[in-house]
Each structure stands twice: as C-alpha cells, then as structure tokens.
Amino acid sequence: MKNAWKKQLTPIAILAIIIFIGFVLRLILVLKLELWIDEVFYLTTARANSLLDLILQRHWIKDHPQFYLILVHFWSKIATDPLFLRFPTLLASIFSHILIFLIVREVLNPKAALIATFIYAFSHFYVALDWQATPYGLETMFILLSIYSFVKMLFTNNKQSFSSNKRWLIGFVIANVLGFYTDYSFIWYFGSLWIVFLLLILFKGWRRNKVNHGLFVVGLILSFLLMVPQVHLIILNFNSFPNLSRHLEKPNLSTLQDGLKNTIGIVPRGSPLNAELGLFLTYLITFISMFGLIYFLRPANKNPAQKLFVALLLMLFLLPPAISYTFSILVFPIFVTKTFLASGFFLNFSLAYLSTRALEKKWTKIIFAVLCFCWVFLFLANWNCPQTYSDYAAYPSLSSKKVRDEIRTVAGTNQKVLVTLFLDKSDWRFIPLRDYYLPELDENNKAGPGIKYDAVLIWGGKEEGLEAFLVQKEKYDYIWLIKYMENLERLK
C-alpha cells in the first residue's frame, strides 16, 4: 500500500517540478522584455473600442476573432502593467503543461508523459508564445484541451454509455469554439480533426468503438454549427485581409526552413549558433520524430484509438504549413510560424514514445541522459535571441523604457510631462513607444495614439523636416532625436 502510494506521488512531484521550471522560464521573459508591437496593438484596440464594436469587429484588426480582444477590454480596466496584461497567458501555460502530461499519459504511460511535458517546458517555440499578451498562449491551451477531450472520448471503455461520456463531448465542443474565436489559426487544427473523421470512414478496422466515435462526430458537428455565425464576418472582412498581411512576404525555401526551425524549437531562427548546424539538428530531430510516429502506426499496433491519435498528430504537422504555404503563393501571404501552434505537438509525443522505449535498456538510458542534457544546453544557448520571441524585429536596439525613463528623469517625476510626437508612421518599431510607454507619462491620458502635447518634442525616423521644427525650438522645454529606434540624442 505504501509503495503504491509512493509510485503515484513520484510522477506528480516530478511534474510539479517541470511545471515550476517551465513557468519560471516564461516569467523571466515577462519581467525582462517590454511590451512589443503586437501586444500594444491588442491593448490599444481593446481599450479604444466598445464591447459592441469588438463583437461586430468595427475596428482595424479584422484578421483576428473577438474573444481575446474582449478579454483584454475587461482585463485592462483593472490594470495595464505588462505583468498583469500577460498574466492570462502565463496562467494558460500552466494548464498547457498539465494537459500535455494528461494526454500522453492517457495514450502511453506516466513516464512518457513526464518526458513530453519536459520537452514542452524547454521548447523555444512554446516558451516564446506562452508569456506574450497575445492570443496564442490561450489558443495553445484550448487546442490541448480539445485534444485531451478527443483522447478521452476515444480511449474510454466502449461499454460506458453515451450519457456517462458526455462531459468529454462538452469539453471538446467548448475548447473548439473558444479556440476558434481566439484566433483563426485554430482552423488548421479543426480541419485536421475532420480528416481524422474521414479516416474513420475509410478504414473499417479503426471503427471498433462506435459509442465513442459517435461522440467525436457529434462534437465535430456541434462545434462547426457554433462557428458558423462567424462566417458572415469573415466574408465581410475578407477584402481587408491582404492589407493586414502586407508586412509578410511570399514564402520561399528559406521561409520554410525558418518555420521548421521555430516549430521544432531546439535551434530557432536567429540563433547565435552556426546556421548550418542549427538546420542539421532541426532536420535530424524532425526525422527521428517522424520515424517514431510512423513506427507507432506499424501493423503490430492493434489499438485503433492510438492510431487515430497519431494520425491526428501527423496531419497537424504536415497540413498547416503545406496549405498555408500554397495559399501564400497563390493568393496572399499568411505563412507565419506562430499560427502553427498544433504542429509542434507531434515532437512531444514522438520523442516521449521513443525515449520510453530507450529507457527499457540500461545502455540506452545513458544516451537518453546525454540527449536531455543537450536539449537543455541548446535551449540556454539560444536564451538571449530576440528573434525567438517574434516573427520580425520586435525588439529594436533602443528600448522604449529607456526613452520614457530619460524623459522622467530630465523633466522631473513630480510634474505632468507633456509630449509632442513626430514619428515615422511607416516604422512599426515606434508603436510601443508612441502608444504605450509615452502616454503613460501623462497620468490623465486614457487614450491611445494621435494625441499631441506641448512641452517635449521627440522626432523619430526620417530626419527630413526636423530643421523646420528646430527653428521654433523655443516652444519646447526639451527636445530629443530618435533615429529609427536605434539611438536617443538629446538636442535641448
């Protein structure tokens, strides 16, 4: 009895340690990095629009659905501190760790589940998205909740009635609907579920559990019906999508390689490590993981539920990049790695499966320990890579906080500081400075961009026209020049 209790407690204790480490890694980034472009976009849009406008998408961020903006609309009424704004995503990351563990434990065993959670905790791809005040951390959680409900429906004993299993149906539908209304990239996952449904039709041997497969089909149909009301807005706003993705370029081989490196998360794009070495390691890990999944689907495996689950993982890895790449070439660019949230899950499962097989023999345990060490080493080696945390130059060399703090220091912290901004609108790197950090200086300022002040002139970006303003420099108490968010120079 005592030994059985100890066996149950050990995996839980190890899981708690892994979750704690994963949470701390994400929290460090929350405290270290200031708000970047996308985070400020969501904040200013959510605060500047009414609840009705957000529901009807009467704002410019039309390529994202409503749920996250509505959440920020109410959440930011309490506080707008970066840590507070990022807290929902941080909290979701804890649940994502737990869900990864529960999913793999259900399909394989507790040992494999711990390995899969470890991989998730130290994946640059998921670490990068699990702390930002953007929809992607929440969407990851909803996808994992949907997968867990899907797994429970497939693996529950066939003898149990429809009514006793309906909780997994309800969880499946809720996760699907919330995921879809959080970000449209959820379509990649939801489409893969429909392909699994087609596999059920094509392969008769996979249809042994009629009760649970019925639950799955009912869940798919209910989820789809609850998504249908959004179709009207998607069609209505579709013409604006190309303009909203104008910062993206048509993908090429290099784009695909960067996307794969980021999704695998071991040597991400922008890594200080040798580019050829990083690409080789990415291809190697991908090949090993694909081998693990294909080996799992071998005829000797007679469990149809496991095969359906692995088929889903394969679809999630292959289809989203392929369809997104083709659409980007033929229509307009939409190929962004951060939208392939579900594509990386195959890595967690496959490597966890292969690792547990390796741990069955003494000599392979040494290899496993070395690989774990290398994984952590590579993670730490890429820790200070800014490009890891966004898809473009989110963090310029000049910190927005530095600009704000210098103005506070020079102008005095006990008086109201008024700021006149003349910034290059084509340079998105100025947006956090303009819309978040400088308005914060005026405690009475509740609005976003477009407000002019009187006492401080900050000229950023292009230098044309600066001399005309300097002729009237007596109007300003302080003048700073910011060149392309790279350096700050005080002129008065």
N, C-alpha and C positions, 0 to 999 in steps of 0.2 A: 504493500500500500504506500509506504513512504517512498520507495524507489519510483513508483508510478507517478506520484505527485511531483517528485523531483524532475522526472522526464518531461512532464508537462510545463513546469516552470522554466526550465532551461531555455527552450526556444523563445518564450515570451520575454525573458530577461535579455537575451541577445538581440531580439527585435527592438526592444526599448532602447538599447544602446545604439543600434544602427539608426533608428529614427531620430534620436537625440543628436547624433553626429550630423546627419543629413540636415536637420533643422538648423543647427549652429552654422553650417556652411552657408546656408541661404540667408540666415540672419546677419552674418558678417557682411555680405554683399548689400543687404538692405541698409545697414549702417554706414557702409563705405561709399556707396555710389549715390550721387544725387539724382533727382528725377530727370529722366531723359525725354526725348521728343514725344514718343507715343504716349507715355504716361501723362504728360501735360495736355496732350490732345484730348484724352478721355476725360481728364479732370475739368478742363475749361468748357468742353462741350456739355458735360453733365450738369455743370453749375449754371451755365448761361441759358439753358432751355427748361421749359416747364415739363412736368410729368407727361402731359398730353402730347407735347411736341416730341418728346423722346419716344413715346409709344408709336406715334404716327411717322417717326423718322423725319421730322421737319427740321433737319439740321444737315450739316455737310458730310458727316461720317455715315454715309448710306451703305457702305460695303460691310458694315458690321450690324448684327441684330441688336435688340433692345436690352436684353437682360442686364448686361454688365453696366451699361450707362445708367440704367435706373438704379442699380445697386450703388454706384458712385454718387448719384444725385442725392440719395438719402444719407449715405455714409459720410460724405464730405460736409454735411451740415453739422456734424459733431466736431470734426477737426480736419485740417488739411496738411498735417505734418506728414512727411514722407513715410515714416514708420507706420503711422496709423492708416494711411492710404494703402499701404502694401500688406497690412495685416490679414485681410481676407485671403489673399493669395498664399501667404505663409501658412495660414491655418489649413487651407486646402491641401498644401504639400504634405502635411502630417497625415491627413486622411489618404492621400495617394500612396504614401509608403505602406500604410496598413492594408489598403486594397490590393496592392501588388502582392503582399505576403499572403493574403487570404485566397487570391486567385490561384497562385502557383501551388499553394498547399492543397487546394481542392483538386487540382489536376494531377499533381505529382506527390510531394511529401513536404513536411516542415523544413527539412534540411535544404531542399531546393528552393523553398520559399524564402528562406533567410538569404541565400545567395542572390536571388533575384532582387530582393529589397536592397542588398548591399550595392549591386550594380546600379540600381536606380538612384541611390543616395549619392553616388560618386560619378554620375553621368553629367557631363557639362551641358548637354542638350536640355535635360530636365532641370538641372540646377539653374540654368540661365532663365528659364520660364517660370520657376516656382517662387520667385520673390518680387517680380515686377508688378506694378499696379496696372496690369493689362488683363484681358480675358483668358489668356492661355493657361495659366495655372489652374483656374477654376474649371476650364474645359477638360484639362487632363484628368481632374478628379471625376467629372461626370462621365467621361469615356470609361474610366476604370470601374466606376460604379455600375455602368451598363454591362461591361464585360463580366463583372462578378455576378450580376443577376443572370446573365446569359449562361454562365458556367453552372450556377446553382440549378437553373431550370434543366440543363442537360444532364447533370450528374445526380440529381435527386432520384431516389428509388422510384421505379415505374409504378409500383403498387400503391403509392400515395395518391390520393385523389386530387382532382383539379383544384378544389377549393383550398386544400391544405398547402398547395404550392403557389397560391395566388399572390402572396407577398412578394415573391420574386418577379412575378409579372408586373406588379405595381411599381417595384423599384426599377425594373427595366424601362418601363414607359416614362416614368418621371425623369430618370437620368437621360434618356434620349431627347426628351422635349427640352429640358433645361440646357443640355449640351448644344442643341441646335440653335436655341435662342441666345446662347452665349457667344458663339462665333460660327460663321457659315462653314468654316473648315471641318466642322463636325460631319458634313455631308460625306467626306471621304470614309469615315468610319461607318456611317449609316448605310452607305452604298455597299460596303463590304459585307455587312450583315445580310443584305438581300442576295448577294452572290452565294453566301452560305445556305440561304434558303433554296436557291437553285440547285446546289449540290445535294441537298436533301431529296429533291425531286429526281435528280439524275441517278444517284447511287442508292439503290434499294436496300443494300446491306447496312446503310447508315441510318435507316429509319426504324430502329427497333423500339425506341421509347416513344410511342405515339402520344401519350399524355403530355410529356414534357415538350415534344416537338410542336404539339398543338398550342401550348403556352407561348412558345417562341414565335410562332406565326401570328397568333392573336396580338402579341406585344408589338410586332413589327407593324401590323395594320393600324392598331390604335395610335402608335407613335406617329405614323405617317399622317393620319387624319388630323392629329393635333398640330402638325407642322403646316398643313395646307393653307390656313389663313395667312401665313407669311408670304405665300407665293405671289399674292397680289402686289405687295410692296416690292418684292424682288423684281418683278416685271416692270413695275412703275419706275424703279430707280436704276434699272439695268444700264441705261444710256450714260449714266454718270460714273459707272464703274471704271471704264478705261481712263478717265481723267484722274480718278482717285489712285490708280496704279501707275501713274505717269513716271514716278521715281524708279520704277522697276524696268529692267532691260530684258529683251528676249533672251531666254536661257540658251546656253551652249554646253559643250563638254565640260568646261571649267566650272560652270554653274552646277552641273550635276555632281561633279566631284566634291565641290564645297558643300552641297546639300547632303551628300552621303557622309562626309566627314563630320558635319554638325549633328546629323541624326544618330550616328554611331556614338558620338560624344566622347571619344577617347582622345583624339587629336583634332580639335575643331579648327575651323577656318581662322586664319590669323595667328596660329600657334607659333611661338618662338622656335619650336623645334624644326628641324630640316623638313621642307615641304615634301620631298620625295619619300622620306622615312614616314612621315605622317600619313601620306596616301597609301604606302605599302601596308602599314599597320591597320588602316581602315579597311582595305581590301581583304586582308588576312582575317580580321575579326568577322567581317561580313561573310566570307566564305565558310568559316568554321560554324557560324550561326546558321547559315542556310543548310549546311550539311547536317547539323543537329536536328533541324525541323524535318528535313526530308527523311532522315534515318528514323525519326519518330513516326513517320507515316508508313513505314515498311509494312508489308502484309502480315508479319508476325504479330503486330499490334492489333488485337481483335476488339479494342474498345472504340466504338463509333463516336462516342462523345468526345474523347480525346482527339480523334481525327478531325472532327468538326472545329474544335477549338484551334488546333494547329493550322487548319485550312484558313480560318479567320485571320490568324497572325500573318500568314503568307500573303493574303490579299491586302492586309493593311500595310505591309512593307512594299509590295510591288505596285499596286494600282494607283495610290495617290500621286507619287512622283511621276509615273508614266502618263496619267491622264492630265495632270497639271502641266507637265512639260509640253504635251501635244497641244493643249488648249492655248498655252502661252505663245506657241509658234504660229498657230493658225488664226487666233482671234486677238487677244491682248494679254500682256504678261500678268500672271497670277502666281508664278513659281516662287514661293517663299518658304524656306525650310521650317520656320516656326509653325506653319499650318499643318505639318505632317506629324502632329502630336502622337498619333497612334502607331506610326510607322516604327518607332524605336522599341516597342514592347516585345517584338519578336526576339530582340537581342537578350532581354532579361530572361525570357523563358528558355530559349535555346541554350544559352551559356549555363544557366542554372541546371538544366537537364544533363548536359554533358559533364558538368562539374560533379554532380552526384554519382554519375557512372564512374568518373575518375576516382572518387573517394572510396570506391569499393575495394581498391587495391592499395597496398602500402606504398609502393614506389610512385604511384600517380598522385598520392597525397602531397609529395614534395613538389611536383610540377604545379599542382593547384596552388600551393602556398606561394610559390615564386610568381605565378600569374597574378594573384591577388596583390602582391607587393608592387608589381609592375603597373597594375591598374591605378593604384593609389599614387604611385610616383608620377605617372603621366598626368593624372588629374592635378596634382600640385604644381607640376612643371608648367601647366597652362593656366594657372590660377589668375595671373595678372594680365590676361589677354582681354582687352576691352571688347574686341570684335566677337568674342564668345557670347556676349550678352545682348547682342542685337544683330540685325542683318545689314546695317550700314554704319557710317561713322557717327554713332550716337554720342560718343564722348570726345569732344574736341579737346585740344591741349589746354585751353583756358577754361577754368571752372566757373560756372555761373555763381557758385557760392563765393568765390574769391572776389568777383566783381561786386556782389552785394555787400560783402563784409568790408571791403575797402571804402565803399560809399558810407557805410555805417560809421566806420572809424573816423573818416575825414570830416563828414558832415555832422557827426555827433549822434549819439544814440538816444538822447533825451528830447530831440526835436523831430518834428514831422519833416521827412525828406521828400521833396517833390522831384520827379524825374521826367525829363523830356527824352523820348526815344526816337532816333532816326536810324533804323536798322535796314539792312539789305533783306527785303522780303523773300528773295529767291534762295537765301541761305537758311535752311531749316535748323541749323545748329544754334541760331539765336533764339529759337522759340521758347525753351525753358527759361532763359534769362528774361525775355520780354513778358511772358505770360504768367510766370510763377514767382521767380526769385525777386525781381524788381518791384512788382506790385505789392509784394509782401512788406516792403519798406513803409508803405503808407497803410497804417492800420485801418483807416477809414475806407480803403479801396476794396470793394467787394466784387468788382467786375473784372473782366479779362483784358484782352488786347484792345488797342485802338484809343486808349486814353492818353492825353497829352498833359504834361506837368510843366513846371516853370523854372525850378531852381537849378537843376542839373541837366547838362547836355551829355548824352552818350551817343557817339557817332560810330556806327559799326558797318563793316562790309566795305563797300566801294567808297573810295576817297573823293570821287567827283562831287562837287558841291560843298565840301567841307569849308573851303576858304570863305565862301559867302556867309556861312554861319559864324565863322570866327571874327568877321568884321563887326558883328553885333555881340561879341563875347561879353560885353559889359552887362548884358541881360542875365547872364548866368553866373551863379556863385561858384560852380565847379564844372569843369569840362574834362571828359575822358575820351580817349580814342581807342576803339576796339577794332583790330584788324582781323576779320574773318575768324573770330573766336579763337585766335591763336596767342595774342598778347594784349595787355592792357597798359595804356600810356596816359598819364595824367598831363593835360595841357594847361590847366588852370586850377 
